[in-house]
């Protein structure tokens, strides 16, 4: 696939890194030649220096025969204009744009037929808000990912001493929970992946990813660790787009406070929020946190635009008694440094959340969902099966007959409203949603080919 990525920032660079190893023809356009040179030194890609909205620059990048334009510059306006130019001058088949401003997103009539020709809109703020919201709803989880419209969830947890399943074989999971189906998709032990079998013994400290119907998630989590008390009190540091959106989503169910250091912004969001208490101050102010009873806070979220401020405020909140802290961190090196440390429970990367959404539209075959796991080392994919036994390598076959690449497992099959978990005897039918887990993302191409329909299928 020939893909032009507009913008070599953190998202554009990460997407290029993900796709360059998958036999795609990638060209990256950016106004900064130095950033492009750094990318070209690392990856087998083409680069073009120039303004991504200029027709001549897009032509030099190969827009005349590109399959896809991916506009992820730092400017919403530049992304929208670039898609307009690509549609009008080059008839590019697929145009994806990152648009962050709520003022644009709240006017759907701007896009699509008769409007700005963008086929897929990506909003990082929306994606990150939903991601953090799921973590708050499942205290103790490291990742919570939705599939099949929320019918199935993939959850990552760290196994703790005292969990009923710790020290036991996975086969005991079904004995502990009769009537509840769950599948352990992968285990990471000291950073290395382990493909689970029924004989695999869970150790304390293992990072365990399991798939279950949404209603059964809490029951499965209780087998691997002590269940956390339900969340009641939340403090959000930062009243920007993500902080305000998260407060709006949570304020009807939880006691929410937002700490914002800019007086004008604090006044604006206090008028837009209904039940949230907005405090003017610095989230790294120890006295302020103590005044707001940080020791009784269930979740503290550092969501400012400053990575260092988020890390420091979360570390302070944790040491002063907050039960769980979540830090929003843009720099990948920082995410790897602090994730799972004693002072920060969860580091959320906006880039990883955004990349998963982008990859769902780039993958071959009918792939409707892609989630990046363990900071890009692994992937979970939701693919739809099409065709029949003669034209498809999955339809009409039992799960244990499908020639999956090494390191890939099928965790669940969703058929209408029915969720089928962890049964190798399940026969894949047309239109089934199949959720797969890959501990080695280099095998993505092989999985995509499995779900592509042969020429005999009409």
N, C-alpha and C positions, 0 to 999 in steps of 0.2 A: 504494500500500500504506500502511495506517495503522499506524505503528510508535510505540510508547512506549518511550523510553530512560530507564532508572532509573539516575541517577548522571551528573553533569555534570563528572566528573573528566577526566583526560587521554584515556582511552579513550572514554568517553561523548561528550565534546565532539568528538573526532576523527571518530567514527562519524556523529554528527549533521552535521558538516561535509561528510563524504563523501556522505551520503544526501540532504541538503537540496536539492542541485542536480540530483537525479534524479527530480523529480516525485513524491516521497513526501510523505505527511502525517506530519510528525514532531512529537512532543511530548516534551520533556525534563523529568524530575522530579528535583529535588534539594532538600536541606534548606537550602542556602545561596542566598538570593535574589541576592546580589551576583554570584556566578558565573553564575546564570541570566540576569541582566541583560546581562552581557558577551556571552553567547551570542546573546541576542535582538538585540543591537545589530549583530551580524555576520551572522546567518543569518535566513532566512525560516522560523521555526519557532515553535511554541507552547511556553510553559514553565509549570510548576506548582511552586510552592514547598511543600515538606512532606515528611513521612516516607514513603518509597517503599513501606513495608510496610503502611501504613494503608489499609483499604478505601475510606474516603471520599476520600483523596488520589488513589488509582487511578481512582476513579469520576470525579473532577474532570478527570483527565487523558484521559478518554475510553475507559477499559478495556472498557466494555460492548460496543463495536463495533470494538475494535482487532484487527488481524490478527496482531500480534506484540508480545510483551513482551521487551525486551532489558535484563536486570538486570546492570549493571556498576558497582554502588556499590563502595566500598572494603571492605564487610563481606560475607563469604561467607554469614553467617547471614541478613543482610537480603535478599540476592539469592535465597536459597532460600525464605524466607518469602514474599517478593513473588510468586514463581512459584506457590507454594501458594495464595495468596489469589486470584491471577488465574485459576487453574484452577477453584477451587471456586466462586467468586462470579461470575466473568465468562465462564467457558468459553473463554478465549483460545486460539485454535488453535495458536499456536507460542510456546513459552517458551524463551528462551536465557538462561543464567546463567553468569557468571564465577565459578568456584570455584577458589581457590588452594591451600587447605590439603590437604596430602597425606593427612591423617587422614580427610578426607571422600572424596577421590578413590580411596583404596585400598579403599573399601567400595561397589562398584558396585550392590549390592542396595539401597542407600539411594535410588536414583533409578529412574525409569521406572515401569513398571506395578506398582501396589501400593505404590510409594514416593513420594518427593518428585517431583511432576509437572514435571520439567524435560526438555524434548525434546532440547536440545543443551547439553552442558557445555563451557565454554571454560576451559582452564588456561594462563594466560600463561607460567608457569614452564616447563611442558612444551614449549610452542611455541618459546620462546626457546632452551631447551636444545638442541632438535633443530636449530634454525637455526644456532647456533654450532658444533655438532658437524659439520654439513655443511661449514661454512667451514674447519674444521680439516682435514677429510678432503680438501679441494681447496685447498691453499695457493696464494695468488695470486688467488683469486676474490673479487669484491666482494659477490656474492650467489649463492646456490645454492638453487634452488627445485625441489621434486619435483612431478611430475604423473603421473597414471595409476598410482597405487600405487608410484611410484618407477621405473617403466620409462623415463620421459623426465625430463630435467632441463633447466631453463633456467638458464644461468650468465652472470653479468656479469663481465667482466674489463676492465682498462685496458690498451690496447695499448702496448707498450714498444718503444723503439728496439731493433733486433736480432731482433724477431719475424719469421719467414719471410714472413708475409702483409703486414706493415707496408710501405706504399709500393706495394702491388700491388692490382689489382682483385679484388673478391670472387669473381668467376668463377674465379679461380685456386685457390680453396679446394678444389674437387673434384679439380683436377689434382695438388695437393700430397698429397691423401689419397685415393687410389683405393680404392674399396670402403667408405669411411666417409661416411655421409650426415650433414650438419649444415646448419642453416639459421640465418643471421644475421637475427634478428627486428627489431632496431633498433640504431641507433648514436646516442650522444649526444656531440656535439662542442662543447666550451666551453659545456656546459649546454643546448644546443639539440638537439632530436631531428632525425635524418636518416633518412628511409625508404630502406633499402638496396636497390640494384639490382645486377645483375651487374657494372655499370661503376663502382660506387662504390669509391673508393680509400681504404683504411684509413690513417689518420694516427696517428703516435705521440701518445699522450694521449687517444685516443678511448675512450669507455666503450662496449664492444661486448657486446650481449646475444645469445647464440646458444642454439639448442635442438638437442639430440642425444640419442641413446639413452644411458642411464647409463654403459654400458661404454666409450663413445667420448669421454667428456668430457675426459679427460686428453690425448688425441691432438689434439683441437681446440684446447685451451688452448695447446698447444705451438706452434701456428701464429701465435698472437697475442702471445706473450710468452715469455721464458725460463722454462722450468719450474723451479719451486722444488723444493728437496730435500724428500723426505718428512719429515713431522713426527715427532720422537721425544720431545722434552722440552717439557713444558707447565707453566707456573705459573699458578695461578688465585688472584687476589686477592679474598677474600671467601668465607666459608663459609656463606652463606645458602642459601635454597632452590635458587636457580639454580646457585650454585657447587658445592654438594654433589651435585646431580643430574648436573651435567656431569662431575664427577670420577668418579661411579659409572659413567657411560656410557663413559668414556675409559680408566679405570685398567687394564683388561685388555689394552689394546693400546699404551699409551704410558706414559712415565715422568711421573707427575703429582705436583705439589706444590700444596698449598693454604695460603695465608697468611691467618690469621684473627686479629684483634686482641682478640676477647673470649675470655677464658680458658675460661669454661664452655662456650661454643659450640665452641671448638676441641677440648675434651675430648669433647663429644658426637659430633662428626662423625668424630673419630679412631677412635671405637668402631664407627661405622657403615660406614666405608670399609675396604676390604680391603688394597689395595696402595698407596694414596695416602699420601704423607708430609704430615702436617699440622704447620704451623709456627705458633707463637704470635708475633705481631708486627705491625708496620705495613708495608703493602706500599709505602708511600712513603718507607720508610727506606732510604737509599742503601746503607748498610753491610750491611743484611740482604740486599738484592738481590745485592750483590757477593759476599757469603759463599755465596749459593746459585747462583753461577755464571750470573748473568743473561746474560752475553755468549755463553753456549752454549745459551741457551733459544730454542727454535723459535717458540713461541707464548706470549705473556703476555696473560691475560684479566683486565680490571678489571671485576669483577662484584659490587661492594658495592652498598648501597642509596643511596650518596652519589655523585651525578654528578661533583662536583668532585674527589672522591677518586679516582674511576675515571680521569678525564682526567689528573690529575697523576701518578698511579702509572704509567699507560701511557706518558706522555711521558718520565718518568724511565727506565722500562724500555727504551724505544726508544733513548734517547740512550746508555744503558749497554750496548747491544749486542743486545737481543732482536730476532730476525729479523722477527717480525710481532706487532703488538699489536692487541687488540680491546677496545673500551670499551663497556660497557653504559650508555646515556644515556637518561634519561626525557624531559628537556626538548627539545622539537623544535628550538628555536633553537640549542641546543648541538650537536645532531646536524648541522645544516647548517653550523655554524661549523667543526667539527673533521674532518668526513668527508673523507678523501682528503688531509689535510694531511701534512706531512713527518713529524710526530711520532706520528700515529695513523692506522693503515692502514684500520680499519673501525670505524664507530660503529654499534652495534646499538640500534634503538629497539623496546622491548617493545610500544609502542602499535601500530607498523606491523605487527609480527608478529601481534598479536592481531586487529587490524582485518581483515586478510586472511581469517582464519578465520571471523570474524563475517559478512563480506560474502558468503561462499559460501552462507550460509543465507538471505540476504536477496535475492539476485539473482533475477530472474524467469527462467522457463525452467529447464531442468535443468542448473543450474550447480553443479558439484561441487567446484570449487577456484577460489579467487581469491587472487592474490598482489599486494600493493602493491609497486611498484618506484620507485626513485629518490625515496624518501621521500614517496610518494603521488602523484607527478606522472603516473605511468603505471601500467598494470595488465596482468597476465597472467591469462587466464581459461581454465579447462578446462570445456567444455560437452559434454553428451551429445546426440547427434542422435537424434530420434525421428520417427516417422511415415513417409510415403512421398512420392514426388515431387509428388503432388497436394495434400498437406496440409502439407508442409514446404518452406521456402525454401532448405534446404541438402541434404536427402537426395535422392539420385539425380542430383546435380549435381557437375560437376568443380569443384575449388577455384577455378580461374580464372573460373568462371561465377557464383560466389556474390557478390551485391552487398554487399560489405563497405563500411562507412563509411570515409571518408578517415582515414588514419593507423592502420588496423587491418590486421594480416597474420595468416595462418594458418601457424604454424610446424611443426606436426606433427599427425598423425592416428594414434591408437592403436586397433587393431582386434584385440581379444583379446590375444595375446602379440606381435603384429606391430606394429612401429613404422615408420610411413611419414613420411619427412622431406622437406619442401621440394619437393614435386612438384605443380605446378599442374594436372596431368592426373589426379590422384587423384580418384576418384568417391566421395563421402561415402555411406556405407551406414548403415542403422539401427543404433543402439547404438554407433556410433563415438564415441570420445572425441576431441574437437577442441580443440587448444591454440592460443589466439589471443593476440596481443600488441597492446595499444593504447597508443600514445604520448600520446593525449589521452583521459583518463578520462571526459570529458563525452560521449563516444560510446558509453558502456557500454549505455545504453538501447537504442540501435539494434542492437547485437550481441545483446542479450537477446531482442529481438523476432524476430531471424532464427531463433533456436532454439526459439521457441514454436510449438507445433503448432496448425494451423488446426482449425476445427470439423468438417471432414470426416473427421478421424482418430479412429477409435474403438478 
